[in-house]
Amino acid sequence: MAGAFASHTLRARLAASSLATFETAARYQLVHALALLAVGLLWYLGDGLNETVQTSLGWSGIALIVGVILFSGSLYGLSLGAFRSLGWVTPLGGLSLILGWTGFAIAILQLPPRL
């Protein structure tokens, strides 16, 4: 929805660089929403998984949610004219996204082998 909003409503109102920033935020939000679905699905289907995998998945989901809020949220704000001081939040969101992907990878690597 954010991408469509940018494409149809904001294209005429924002500078090209601000529109590109908004579209980057929407793209990262979409990709990480899909990652959150994968984390949640694995957590749901992996009811009998060991505690380490479940913990890694839980922390991964939390980190991805925080990362999307901070990263995409700050980029949305910056592109729509928020104070430039908001820019310091973006790298924190990126770090949180990296931690979320790391937790997901740890969980995947610890899954028991299937026959």
Summary of the structure (lengths in Angstrom):
residues: 115
radius of gyration: 16.9
end to end distance: 41.2
largest distance: 56.2
contacts: 348
relative contact order: 0.16
helix: 82%
strand: 0%
